[in-house]
Amino acid sequence: MSEDIFQKIKSQIDQDKIVLYMKGTPAMPQCGFSAATVEALGRLGQDFASYNVLEDPVLREGIKQYSNWPTIPQLYIDGEFVGGCDIVLSMFDSGDLQKLVAGDA
């Protein structure tokens, strides 16, 4: 994996407060886990950037290495890796995701 993809990912993560790497797009998720994560983020009422890993095989593998996390989707808030679907949904249910997005965590 080239350093270029890691630089690209870091730039994407630094560019927006909330960044989601997913399969598909928010309007048309291509897997249930991505759809569930998009729904949770939508309930927060916050804009977020998303990147469709199905369109870019290098990004798909690169994000897994960047985060050392084997699955997609992956959520980043304020430049920090939050987790995948299960973690995001658990944090949403407990209110921790809302606090993190608001900067209260």
Buried (B, 14 or more C-beta within 10 A) or exposed (E): EEEEBBEBBEEBBEEBBBBBBBBBBBEEBBBEBBBBBBEBBEEBEEEBBBBBBBEBEEBBEBBBEBBEBEEBBBBBBBEEBBBBBEBBBEBBEEEBBBEBBEEEE
